[in-house]
Amino acid sequence: MIRGRVIGKVWASKRIEALPRGALLEIEIEGKTRLIAFDPLGCDAGEDVLITQGSVAAAYFGGKAAPVDALIIGSIDEQT
């Protein structure tokens, strides 16, 4: 898993049909690297999130061949 922070939304009015409905969010990792992740949870800017990538992210959609390489799997409420 990767920890990151949501820094914004990415709007795509044209998408391939295999991409499910949901938000695409820009995530900052370690203050430098950025990536785009699919968000099934409804996260907002400023939230710390957990992300999974690769085949694990794609497997979330079951038998559908969704072209998702990064998936938000959790929103971090607190760290102790």
PyMOL Python script that loads the backbone (N, CA, C, O; Angstrom):
from pymol import cmd

cmd.read_pdbstr("""\
ATOM      1  N   MET A   1       0.834  -1.179   0.000  1.00  0.00           N
ATOM      2  CA  MET A   1       0.000   0.000   0.000  1.00  0.00           C
ATOM      3  C   MET A   1       0.878   1.242   0.000  1.00  0.00           C
ATOM      4  O   MET A   1       2.024   1.224   0.451  1.00  0.00           O
ATOM      5  N   ILE A   2       0.315   2.300  -0.512  1.00  0.00           N
ATOM      6  CA  ILE A   2       1.002   3.584  -0.596  1.00  0.00           C
ATOM      7  C   ILE A   2       0.153   4.613   0.140  1.00  0.00           C
ATOM      8  O   ILE A   2      -1.073   4.618   0.023  1.00  0.00           O
ATOM      9  N   ARG A   3       0.809   5.474   0.889  1.00  0.00           N
ATOM     10  CA  ARG A   3       0.102   6.563   1.560  1.00  0.00           C
ATOM     11  C   ARG A   3       0.300   7.834   0.759  1.00  0.00           C
ATOM     12  O   ARG A   3       1.407   8.121   0.302  1.00  0.00           O
ATOM     13  N   GLY A   4      -0.771   8.597   0.586  1.00  0.00           N
ATOM     14  CA  GLY A   4      -0.688   9.851  -0.143  1.00  0.00           C
ATOM     15  C   GLY A   4      -1.738  10.825   0.338  1.00  0.00           C
ATOM     16  O   GLY A   4      -2.525  10.523   1.235  1.00  0.00           O
ATOM     17  N   ARG A   5      -1.739  12.001  -0.271  1.00  0.00           N
ATOM     18  CA  ARG A   5      -2.732  13.032   0.073  1.00  0.00           C
ATOM     19  C   ARG A   5      -3.399  13.514  -1.201  1.00  0.00           C
ATOM     20  O   ARG A   5      -2.734  13.786  -2.200  1.00  0.00           O
ATOM     21  N   VAL A   6      -4.729  13.618  -1.155  1.00  0.00           N
ATOM     22  CA  VAL A   6      -5.503  14.103  -2.295  1.00  0.00           C
ATOM     23  C   VAL A   6      -5.223  15.591  -2.470  1.00  0.00           C
ATOM     24  O   VAL A   6      -5.386  16.378  -1.536  1.00  0.00           O
ATOM     25  N   ILE A   7      -4.797  15.972  -3.684  1.00  0.00           N
ATOM     26  CA  ILE A   7      -4.521  17.395  -3.930  1.00  0.00           C
ATOM     27  C   ILE A   7      -5.462  17.996  -4.969  1.00  0.00           C
ATOM     28  O   ILE A   7      -5.431  19.202  -5.214  1.00  0.00           O
ATOM     29  N   GLY A   8      -6.296  17.161  -5.579  1.00  0.00           N
ATOM     30  CA  GLY A   8      -7.245  17.714  -6.538  1.00  0.00           C
ATOM     31  C   GLY A   8      -7.976  16.637  -7.318  1.00  0.00           C
ATOM     32  O   GLY A   8      -7.665  15.450  -7.224  1.00  0.00           O
ATOM     33  N   LYS A   9      -8.953  17.084  -8.089  1.00  0.00           N
ATOM     34  CA  LYS A   9      -9.734  16.194  -8.940  1.00  0.00           C
ATOM     35  C   LYS A   9      -9.287  16.344 -10.390  1.00  0.00           C
ATOM     36  O   LYS A   9      -8.837  17.407 -10.816  1.00  0.00           O
ATOM     37  N   VAL A  10      -9.422  15.270 -11.122  1.00  0.00           N
ATOM     38  CA  VAL A  10      -9.116  15.277 -12.550  1.00  0.00           C
ATOM     39  C   VAL A  10     -10.429  15.046 -13.281  1.00  0.00           C
ATOM     40  O   VAL A  10     -11.117  14.056 -13.032  1.00  0.00           O
ATOM     41  N   TRP A  11     -10.775  15.951 -14.176  1.00  0.00           N
ATOM     42  CA  TRP A  11     -12.032  15.844 -14.912  1.00  0.00           C
ATOM     43  C   TRP A  11     -11.764  15.274 -16.296  1.00  0.00           C
ATOM     44  O   TRP A  11     -10.889  15.758 -17.014  1.00  0.00           O
ATOM     45  N   ALA A  12     -12.508  14.256 -16.666  1.00  0.00           N
ATOM     46  CA  ALA A  12     -12.378  13.636 -17.982  1.00  0.00           C
ATOM     47  C   ALA A  12     -13.771  13.457 -18.567  1.00  0.00           C
ATOM     48  O   ALA A  12     -14.484  12.523 -18.198  1.00  0.00           O
ATOM     49  N   SER A  13     -14.158  14.329 -19.460  1.00  0.00           N
ATOM     50  CA  SER A  13     -15.502  14.244 -20.033  1.00  0.00           C
ATOM     51  C   SER A  13     -15.608  13.117 -21.059  1.00  0.00           C
ATOM     52  O   SER A  13     -16.703  12.634 -21.344  1.00  0.00           O
ATOM     53  N   LYS A  14     -14.485  12.706 -21.606  1.00  0.00           N
ATOM     54  CA  LYS A  14     -14.466  11.592 -22.551  1.00  0.00           C
ATOM     55  C   LYS A  14     -13.660  10.464 -21.915  1.00  0.00           C
ATOM     56  O   LYS A  14     -12.486  10.633 -21.582  1.00  0.00           O
ATOM     57  N   ARG A  15     -14.311   9.304 -21.751  1.00  0.00           N
ATOM     58  CA  ARG A  15     -13.671   8.159 -21.118  1.00  0.00           C
ATOM     59  C   ARG A  15     -14.047   6.896 -21.879  1.00  0.00           C
ATOM     60  O   ARG A  15     -15.110   6.828 -22.496  1.00  0.00           O
ATOM     61  N   ILE A  16     -13.178   5.905 -21.833  1.00  0.00           N
ATOM     62  CA  ILE A  16     -13.529   4.638 -22.457  1.00  0.00           C
ATOM     63  C   ILE A  16     -14.601   3.954 -21.612  1.00  0.00           C
ATOM     64  O   ILE A  16     -14.672   4.159 -20.400  1.00  0.00           O
ATOM     65  N   GLU A  17     -15.429   3.144 -22.258  1.00  0.00           N
ATOM     66  CA  GLU A  17     -16.559   2.516 -21.574  1.00  0.00           C
ATOM     67  C   GLU A  17     -16.138   1.583 -20.448  1.00  0.00           C
ATOM     68  O   GLU A  17     -16.886   1.415 -19.486  1.00  0.00           O
ATOM     69  N   ALA A  18     -14.976   0.980 -20.540  1.00  0.00           N
ATOM     70  CA  ALA A  18     -14.530   0.032 -19.517  1.00  0.00           C
ATOM     71  C   ALA A  18     -14.182   0.710 -18.193  1.00  0.00           C
ATOM     72  O   ALA A  18     -14.106   0.041 -17.162  1.00  0.00           O
ATOM     73  N   LEU A  19     -13.969   2.024 -18.206  1.00  0.00           N
ATOM     74  CA  LEU A  19     -13.654   2.737 -16.975  1.00  0.00           C
ATOM     75  C   LEU A  19     -14.954   2.999 -16.223  1.00  0.00           C
ATOM     76  O   LEU A  19     -15.845   3.667 -16.747  1.00  0.00           O
ATOM     77  N   PRO A  20     -15.074   2.480 -15.000  1.00  0.00           N
ATOM     78  CA  PRO A  20     -16.323   2.644 -14.251  1.00  0.00           C
ATOM     79  C   PRO A  20     -16.578   4.101 -13.879  1.00  0.00           C
ATOM     80  O   PRO A  20     -15.666   4.927 -13.913  1.00  0.00           O
ATOM     81  N   ARG A  21     -17.802   4.403 -13.531  1.00  0.00           N
ATOM     82  CA  ARG A  21     -18.147   5.748 -13.066  1.00  0.00           C
ATOM     83  C   ARG A  21     -17.515   5.970 -11.710  1.00  0.00           C
ATOM     84  O   ARG A  21     -17.541   5.082 -10.858  1.00  0.00           O
ATOM     85  N   GLY A  22     -16.963   7.117 -11.505  1.00  0.00           N
ATOM     86  CA  GLY A  22     -16.315   7.453 -10.243  1.00  0.00           C
ATOM     87  C   GLY A  22     -15.336   8.576 -10.469  1.00  0.00           C
ATOM     88  O   GLY A  22     -15.102   8.998 -11.601  1.00  0.00           O
ATOM     89  N   ALA A  23     -14.768   9.055  -9.390  1.00  0.00           N
ATOM     90  CA  ALA A  23     -13.855  10.191  -9.471  1.00  0.00           C
ATOM     91  C   ALA A  23     -12.429   9.740  -9.754  1.00  0.00           C
ATOM     92  O   ALA A  23     -12.003   8.661  -9.341  1.00  0.00           O
ATOM     93  N   LEU A  24     -11.715  10.583 -10.460  1.00  0.00           N
ATOM     94  CA  LEU A  24     -10.281  10.421 -10.649  1.00  0.00           C
ATOM     95  C   LEU A  24      -9.622  11.539  -9.847  1.00  0.00           C
ATOM     96  O   LEU A  24      -9.895  12.717 -10.076  1.00  0.00           O
ATOM     97  N   LEU A  25      -8.761  11.170  -8.915  1.00  0.00           N
ATOM     98  CA  LEU A  25      -8.146  12.153  -8.039  1.00  0.00           C
ATOM     99  C   LEU A  25      -6.635  12.195  -8.236  1.00  0.00           C
ATOM    100  O   LEU A  25      -5.996  11.175  -8.493  1.00  0.00           O
ATOM    101  N   GLU A  26      -6.081  13.395  -8.110  1.00  0.00           N
ATOM    102  CA  GLU A  26      -4.635  13.537  -8.159  1.00  0.00           C
ATOM    103  C   GLU A  26      -4.109  13.395  -6.732  1.00  0.00           C
ATOM    104  O   GLU A  26      -4.589  14.055  -5.810  1.00  0.00           O
ATOM    105  N   ILE A  27      -3.121  12.526  -6.569  1.00  0.00           N
ATOM    106  CA  ILE A  27      -2.575  12.203  -5.264  1.00  0.00           C
ATOM    107  C   ILE A  27      -1.100  12.591  -5.228  1.00  0.00           C
ATOM    108  O   ILE A  27      -0.352  12.319  -6.167  1.00  0.00           O
ATOM    109  N   GLU A  28      -0.696  13.225  -4.139  1.00  0.00           N
ATOM    110  CA  GLU A  28       0.714  13.541  -3.937  1.00  0.00           C
ATOM    111  C   GLU A  28       1.291  12.538  -2.944  1.00  0.00           C
ATOM    112  O   GLU A  28       0.725  12.291  -1.879  1.00  0.00           O
ATOM    113  N   ILE A  29       2.440  11.965  -3.325  1.00  0.00           N
ATOM    114  CA  ILE A  29       3.108  10.970  -2.497  1.00  0.00           C
ATOM    115  C   ILE A  29       4.483  11.497  -2.123  1.00  0.00           C
ATOM    116  O   ILE A  29       5.257  11.900  -2.991  1.00  0.00           O
ATOM    117  N   GLU A  30       4.786  11.494  -0.830  1.00  0.00           N
ATOM    118  CA  GLU A  30       6.088  11.920  -0.319  1.00  0.00           C
ATOM    119  C   GLU A  30       6.483  13.322  -0.773  1.00  0.00           C
ATOM    120  O   GLU A  30       7.668  13.604  -0.945  1.00  0.00           O
ATOM    121  N   GLY A  31       5.514  14.190  -0.968  1.00  0.00           N
ATOM    122  CA  GLY A  31       5.788  15.585  -1.275  1.00  0.00           C
ATOM    123  C   GLY A  31       6.313  15.896  -2.661  1.00  0.00           C
ATOM    124  O   GLY A  31       6.480  17.068  -2.997  1.00  0.00           O
ATOM    125  N   LYS A  32       6.581  14.886  -3.479  1.00  0.00           N
ATOM    126  CA  LYS A  32       7.149  15.135  -4.799  1.00  0.00           C
ATOM    127  C   LYS A  32       6.393  14.418  -5.906  1.00  0.00           C
ATOM    128  O   LYS A  32       5.978  15.037  -6.885  1.00  0.00           O
ATOM    129  N   THR A  33       6.220  13.139  -5.752  1.00  0.00           N
ATOM    130  CA  THR A  33       5.609  12.314  -6.790  1.00  0.00           C
ATOM    131  C   THR A  33       4.094  12.474  -6.781  1.00  0.00           C
ATOM    132  O   THR A  33       3.472  12.589  -5.725  1.00  0.00           O
ATOM    133  N   ARG A  34       3.515  12.480  -7.974  1.00  0.00           N
ATOM    134  CA  ARG A  34       2.057  12.558  -8.102  1.00  0.00           C
ATOM    135  C   ARG A  34       1.557  11.435  -8.983  1.00  0.00           C
ATOM    136  O   ARG A  34       2.255  10.984  -9.892  1.00  0.00           O
ATOM    137  N   LEU A  35       0.337  10.983  -8.709  1.00  0.00           N
ATOM    138  CA  LEU A  35      -0.305   9.993  -9.557  1.00  0.00           C
ATOM    139  C   LEU A  35      -1.800  10.242  -9.567  1.00  0.00           C
ATOM    140  O   LEU A  35      -2.326  10.980  -8.734  1.00  0.00           O
ATOM    141  N   ILE A  36      -2.477   9.619 -10.517  1.00  0.00           N
ATOM    142  CA  ILE A  36      -3.931   9.701 -10.615  1.00  0.00           C
ATOM    143  C   ILE A  36      -4.484   8.375 -10.139  1.00  0.00           C
ATOM    144  O   ILE A  36      -4.045   7.317 -10.590  1.00  0.00           O
ATOM    145  N   ALA A  37      -5.454   8.423  -9.221  1.00  0.00           N
ATOM    146  CA  ALA A  37      -6.049   7.207  -8.670  1.00  0.00           C
ATOM    147  C   ALA A  37      -7.566   7.259  -8.812  1.00  0.00           C
ATOM    148  O   ALA A  37      -8.176   8.325  -8.723  1.00  0.00           O
ATOM    149  N   PHE A  38      -8.160   6.093  -9.034  1.00  0.00           N
ATOM    150  CA  PHE A  38      -9.613   5.976  -9.078  1.00  0.00           C
ATOM    151  C   PHE A  38     -10.127   5.963  -7.645  1.00  0.00           C
ATOM    152  O   PHE A  38      -9.561   5.293  -6.781  1.00  0.00           O
ATOM    153  N   ASP A  39     -11.204   6.708  -7.395  1.00  0.00           N
ATOM    154  CA  ASP A  39     -11.738   6.854  -6.040  1.00  0.00           C
ATOM    155  C   ASP A  39     -13.170   6.349  -5.929  1.00  0.00           C
ATOM    156  O   ASP A  39     -14.092   7.049  -6.349  1.00  0.00           O
ATOM    157  N   PRO A  40     -13.388   5.153  -5.377  1.00  0.00           N
ATOM    158  CA  PRO A  40     -14.748   4.661  -5.162  1.00  0.00           C
ATOM    159  C   PRO A  40     -15.323   5.112  -3.820  1.00  0.00           C
ATOM    160  O   PRO A  40     -16.472   4.795  -3.513  1.00  0.00           O
ATOM    161  N   LEU A  41     -14.547   5.845  -3.010  1.00  0.00           N
ATOM    162  CA  LEU A  41     -14.964   6.186  -1.645  1.00  0.00           C
ATOM    163  C   LEU A  41     -15.548   7.585  -1.492  1.00  0.00           C
ATOM    164  O   LEU A  41     -16.267   7.843  -0.526  1.00  0.00           O
ATOM    165  N   GLY A  42     -15.259   8.482  -2.408  1.00  0.00           N
ATOM    166  CA  GLY A  42     -15.749   9.860  -2.293  1.00  0.00           C
ATOM    167  C   GLY A  42     -14.838  10.749  -1.457  1.00  0.00           C
ATOM    168  O   GLY A  42     -15.329  11.561  -0.673  1.00  0.00           O
ATOM    169  N   CYS A  43     -13.541  10.618  -1.604  1.00  0.00           N
ATOM    170  CA  CYS A  43     -12.569  11.413  -0.843  1.00  0.00           C
ATOM    171  C   CYS A  43     -12.498  12.840  -1.384  1.00  0.00           C
ATOM    172  O   CYS A  43     -12.863  13.111  -2.528  1.00  0.00           O
ATOM    173  N   ASP A  44     -12.017  13.742  -0.527  1.00  0.00           N
ATOM    174  CA  ASP A  44     -11.899  15.152  -0.899  1.00  0.00           C
ATOM    175  C   ASP A  44     -10.457  15.620  -0.798  1.00  0.00           C
ATOM    176  O   ASP A  44      -9.605  14.934  -0.233  1.00  0.00           O
ATOM    177  N   ALA A  45     -10.199  16.792  -1.351  1.00  0.00           N
ATOM    178  CA  ALA A  45      -8.865  17.393  -1.295  1.00  0.00           C
ATOM    179  C   ALA A  45      -8.423  17.538   0.158  1.00  0.00           C
ATOM    180  O   ALA A  45      -9.213  17.905   1.027  1.00  0.00           O
ATOM    181  N   GLY A  46      -7.160  17.245   0.403  1.00  0.00           N
ATOM    182  CA  GLY A  46      -6.599  17.349   1.744  1.00  0.00           C
ATOM    183  C   GLY A  46      -6.638  16.069   2.544  1.00  0.00           C
ATOM    184  O   GLY A  46      -5.969  15.970   3.572  1.00  0.00           O
ATOM    185  N   GLU A  47      -7.403  15.085   2.102  1.00  0.00           N
ATOM    186  CA  GLU A  47      -7.492  13.820   2.834  1.00  0.00           C
ATOM    187  C   GLU A  47      -6.262  12.967   2.593  1.00  0.00           C
ATOM    188  O   GLU A  47      -5.739  12.903   1.481  1.00  0.00           O
ATOM    189  N   ASP A  48      -5.807  12.312   3.655  1.00  0.00           N
ATOM    190  CA  ASP A  48      -4.756  11.315   3.532  1.00  0.00           C
ATOM    191  C   ASP A  48      -5.424   9.996   3.167  1.00  0.00           C
ATOM    192  O   ASP A  48      -6.435   9.620   3.759  1.00  0.00           O
ATOM    193  N   VAL A  49      -4.858   9.299   2.195  1.00  0.00           N
ATOM    194  CA  VAL A  49      -5.478   8.080   1.686  1.00  0.00           C
ATOM    195  C   VAL A  49      -4.463   6.954   1.536  1.00  0.00           C
ATOM    196  O   VAL A  49      -3.256   7.186   1.482  1.00  0.00           O
ATOM    197  N   LEU A  50      -4.981   5.727   1.471  1.00  0.00           N
ATOM    198  CA  LEU A  50      -4.181   4.547   1.167  1.00  0.00           C
ATOM    199  C   LEU A  50      -4.521   4.104  -0.240  1.00  0.00           C
ATOM    200  O   LEU A  50      -5.687   4.072  -0.632  1.00  0.00           O
ATOM    201  N   ILE A  51      -3.489   3.762  -0.997  1.00  0.00           N
ATOM    202  CA  ILE A  51      -3.655   3.413  -2.410  1.00  0.00           C
ATOM    203  C   ILE A  51      -3.014   2.063  -2.670  1.00  0.00           C
ATOM    204  O   ILE A  51      -1.968   1.742  -2.106  1.00  0.00           O
ATOM    205  N   THR A  52      -3.643   1.281  -3.522  1.00  0.00           N
ATOM    206  CA  THR A  52      -3.022   0.065  -4.025  1.00  0.00           C
ATOM    207  C   THR A  52      -2.874   0.223  -5.529  1.00  0.00           C
ATOM    208  O   THR A  52      -3.624   0.971  -6.156  1.00  0.00           O
ATOM    209  N   GLN A  53      -1.910  -0.478  -6.107  1.00  0.00           N
ATOM    210  CA  GLN A  53      -1.651  -0.337  -7.535  1.00  0.00           C
ATOM    211  C   GLN A  53      -1.563  -1.688  -8.226  1.00  0.00           C
ATOM    212  O   GLN A  53      -1.496  -2.737  -7.586  1.00  0.00           O
ATOM    213  N   GLY A  54      -1.566  -1.628  -9.543  1.00  0.00           N
ATOM    214  CA  GLY A  54      -1.354  -2.805 -10.372  1.00  0.00           C
ATOM    215  C   GLY A  54      -2.526  -3.764 -10.408  1.00  0.00           C
ATOM    216  O   GLY A  54      -3.680  -3.336 -10.392  1.00  0.00           O
ATOM    217  N   SER A  55      -2.241  -5.058 -10.455  1.00  0.00           N
ATOM    218  CA  SER A  55      -3.281  -6.068 -10.623  1.00  0.00           C
ATOM    219  C   SER A  55      -4.246  -6.094  -9.442  1.00  0.00           C
ATOM    220  O   SER A  55      -5.414  -6.445  -9.613  1.00  0.00           O
ATOM    221  N   VAL A  56      -3.786  -5.733  -8.264  1.00  0.00           N
ATOM    222  CA  VAL A  56      -4.675  -5.685  -7.096  1.00  0.00           C
ATOM    223  C   VAL A  56      -5.742  -4.612  -7.300  1.00  0.00           C
ATOM    224  O   VAL A  56      -6.910  -4.829  -6.978  1.00  0.00           O
ATOM    225  N   ALA A  57      -5.348  -3.463  -7.831  1.00  0.00           N
ATOM    226  CA  ALA A  57      -6.306  -2.384  -8.093  1.00  0.00           C
ATOM    227  C   ALA A  57      -7.313  -2.811  -9.150  1.00  0.00           C
ATOM    228  O   ALA A  57      -8.509  -2.569  -8.988  1.00  0.00           O
ATOM    229  N   ALA A  58      -6.865  -3.432 -10.213  1.00  0.00           N
ATOM    230  CA  ALA A  58      -7.757  -3.869 -11.286  1.00  0.00           C
ATOM    231  C   ALA A  58      -8.702  -4.967 -10.810  1.00  0.00           C
ATOM    232  O   ALA A  58      -9.841  -5.034 -11.271  1.00  0.00           O
ATOM    233  N   ALA A  59      -8.251  -5.833  -9.892  1.00  0.00           N
ATOM    234  CA  ALA A  59      -9.069  -6.942  -9.402  1.00  0.00           C
ATOM    235  C   ALA A  59     -10.285  -6.466  -8.607  1.00  0.00           C
ATOM    236  O   ALA A  59     -11.250  -7.215  -8.461  1.00  0.00           O
ATOM    237  N   TYR A  60     -10.258  -5.257  -8.100  1.00  0.00           N
ATOM    238  CA  TYR A  60     -11.385  -4.702  -7.345  1.00  0.00           C
ATOM    239  C   TYR A  60     -12.675  -4.725  -8.169  1.00  0.00           C
ATOM    240  O   TYR A  60     -13.769  -4.828  -7.614  1.00  0.00           O
ATOM    241  N   PHE A  61     -12.545  -4.629  -9.474  1.00  0.00           N
ATOM    242  CA  PHE A  61     -13.701  -4.540 -10.353  1.00  0.00           C
ATOM    243  C   PHE A  61     -14.196  -5.905 -10.820  1.00  0.00           C
ATOM    244  O   PHE A  61     -15.012  -5.985 -11.738  1.00  0.00           O
ATOM    245  N   GLY A  62     -13.716  -6.965 -10.207  1.00  0.00           N
ATOM    246  CA  GLY A  62     -14.178  -8.315 -10.524  1.00  0.00           C
ATOM    247  C   GLY A  62     -13.757  -8.745 -11.907  1.00  0.00           C
ATOM    248  O   GLY A  62     -12.620  -8.514 -12.317  1.00  0.00           O
ATOM    249  N   GLY A  63     -14.666  -9.368 -12.629  1.00  0.00           N
ATOM    250  CA  GLY A  63     -14.363  -9.892 -13.953  1.00  0.00           C
ATOM    251  C   GLY A  63     -14.277  -8.842 -15.041  1.00  0.00           C
ATOM    252  O   GLY A  63     -13.838  -9.134 -16.153  1.00  0.00           O
ATOM    253  N   LYS A  64     -14.694  -7.616 -14.733  1.00  0.00           N
ATOM    254  CA  LYS A  64     -14.628  -6.554 -15.736  1.00  0.00           C
ATOM    255  C   LYS A  64     -13.176  -6.148 -15.959  1.00  0.00           C
ATOM    256  O   LYS A  64     -12.394  -6.075 -15.012  1.00  0.00           O
ATOM    257  N   ALA A  65     -12.827  -5.891 -17.187  1.00  0.00           N
ATOM    258  CA  ALA A  65     -11.461  -5.477 -17.517  1.00  0.00           C
ATOM    259  C   ALA A  65     -11.340  -3.963 -17.397  1.00  0.00           C
ATOM    260  O   ALA A  65     -11.238  -3.264 -18.405  1.00  0.00           O
ATOM    261  N   ALA A  66     -11.351  -3.458 -16.168  1.00  0.00           N
ATOM    262  CA  ALA A  66     -11.238  -2.017 -15.942  1.00  0.00           C
ATOM    263  C   ALA A  66      -9.779  -1.589 -16.015  1.00  0.00           C
ATOM    264  O   ALA A  66      -8.933  -2.197 -15.360  1.00  0.00           O
ATOM    265  N   PRO A  67      -9.466  -0.568 -16.788  1.00  0.00           N
ATOM    266  CA  PRO A  67      -8.093  -0.110 -16.940  1.00  0.00           C
ATOM    267  C   PRO A  67      -7.658   0.806 -15.796  1.00  0.00           C
ATOM    268  O   PRO A  67      -7.297   1.961 -16.019  1.00  0.00           O
ATOM    269  N   VAL A  68      -7.695   0.284 -14.579  1.00  0.00           N
ATOM    270  CA  VAL A  68      -7.342   1.071 -13.404  1.00  0.00           C
ATOM    271  C   VAL A  68      -6.031   0.533 -12.834  1.00  0.00           C
ATOM    272  O   VAL A  68      -5.915  -0.655 -12.532  1.00  0.00           O
ATOM    273  N   ASP A  69      -5.052   1.416 -12.692  1.00  0.00           N
ATOM    274  CA  ASP A  69      -3.740   1.022 -12.184  1.00  0.00           C
ATOM    275  C   ASP A  69      -3.518   1.489 -10.753  1.00  0.00           C
ATOM    276  O   ASP A  69      -2.638   0.965 -10.070  1.00  0.00           O
ATOM    277  N   ALA A  70      -4.292   2.462 -10.284  1.00  0.00           N
ATOM    278  CA  ALA A  70      -4.166   2.962  -8.911  1.00  0.00           C
ATOM    279  C   ALA A  70      -5.563   3.153  -8.335  1.00  0.00           C
ATOM    280  O   ALA A  70      -6.414   3.789  -8.958  1.00  0.00           O
ATOM    281  N   LEU A  71      -5.799   2.605  -7.155  1.00  0.00           N
ATOM    282  CA  LEU A  71      -7.125   2.600  -6.537  1.00  0.00           C
ATOM    283  C   LEU A  71      -7.019   3.044  -5.086  1.00  0.00           C
ATOM    284  O   LEU A  71      -6.191   2.526  -4.336  1.00  0.00           O
ATOM    285  N   ILE A  72      -7.855   4.003  -4.685  1.00  0.00           N
ATOM    286  CA  ILE A  72      -7.913   4.417  -3.292  1.00  0.00           C
ATOM    287  C   ILE A  72      -8.715   3.363  -2.536  1.00  0.00           C
ATOM    288  O   ILE A  72      -9.860   3.070  -2.883  1.00  0.00           O
ATOM    289  N   ILE A  73      -8.098   2.795  -1.496  1.00  0.00           N
ATOM    290  CA  ILE A  73      -8.756   1.720  -0.742  1.00  0.00           C
ATOM    291  C   ILE A  73      -9.088   2.128   0.684  1.00  0.00           C
ATOM    292  O   ILE A  73      -9.734   1.368   1.406  1.00  0.00           O
ATOM    293  N   GLY A  74      -8.661   3.304   1.101  1.00  0.00           N
ATOM    294  CA  GLY A  74      -8.964   3.758   2.451  1.00  0.00           C
ATOM    295  C   GLY A  74      -8.665   5.225   2.639  1.00  0.00           C
ATOM    296  O   GLY A  74      -7.789   5.788   1.983  1.00  0.00           O
ATOM    297  N   SER A  75      -9.409   5.840   3.550  1.00  0.00           N
ATOM    298  CA  SER A  75      -9.192   7.225   3.939  1.00  0.00           C
ATOM    299  C   SER A  75      -8.682   7.208   5.379  1.00  0.00           C
ATOM    300  O   SER A  75      -9.340   6.650   6.257  1.00  0.00           O
ATOM    301  N   ILE A  76      -7.529   7.806   5.632  1.00  0.00           N
ATOM    302  CA  ILE A  76      -6.913   7.766   6.950  1.00  0.00           C
ATOM    303  C   ILE A  76      -7.529   8.843   7.824  1.00  0.00           C
ATOM    304  O   ILE A  76      -7.436  10.031   7.516  1.00  0.00           O
ATOM    305  N   ASP A  77      -8.163   8.424   8.924  1.00  0.00           N
ATOM    306  CA  ASP A  77      -8.785   9.353   9.852  1.00  0.00           C
ATOM    307  C   ASP A  77      -7.803   9.835  10.912  1.00  0.00           C
ATOM    308  O   ASP A  77      -7.820  10.998  11.315  1.00  0.00           O
ATOM    309  N   GLU A  78      -6.945   8.915  11.356  1.00  0.00           N
ATOM    310  CA  GLU A  78      -6.054   9.245  12.461  1.00  0.00           C
ATOM    311  C   GLU A  78      -4.839   8.339  12.431  1.00  0.00           C
ATOM    312  O   GLU A  78      -4.928   7.179  12.028  1.00  0.00           O
ATOM    313  N   GLN A  79      -3.711   8.868  12.854  1.00  0.00           N
ATOM    314  CA  GLN A  79      -2.501   8.056  12.976  1.00  0.00           C
ATOM    315  C   GLN A  79      -1.927   8.293  14.369  1.00  0.00           C
ATOM    316  O   GLN A  79      -1.773   9.435  14.802  1.00  0.00           O
ATOM    317  N   THR A  80      -1.617   7.211  15.060  1.00  0.00           N
ATOM    318  CA  THR A  80      -1.062   7.368  16.426  1.00  0.00           C
ATOM    319  C   THR A  80       0.321   6.797  16.497  1.00  0.00           C
ATOM    320  O   THR A  80       0.951   6.833  17.554  1.00  0.00           O
TER     321      THR A  80
END
""", "prot")
cmd.dss("prot")
cmd.show_as("cartoon", "prot")
cmd.util.cbc("prot")
cmd.orient("prot")
